[in-house]
């Protein structure tokens, strides 16, 4: 399965050797924590349990916090 990911202005293709790929799988491959990023598809924030389809495009956005 191929997933297109945009992160920090760079577009990359991820090839995953699984039939079902969840957002949590993508974050694990990218070595990112859900606590520090949001994953967006078509302007909708996705849950770590959401599944992706072959050829889908997603954006990974760093969460900004402050006090």
Secondary structure, DSSP 8 states (H G I E B T S, - for coil): -EEEEEETTEEEEEE---S-EEHHHHHHHTT--TTTEEEEETTEE--TT-EE-TT-EEEEEE-----
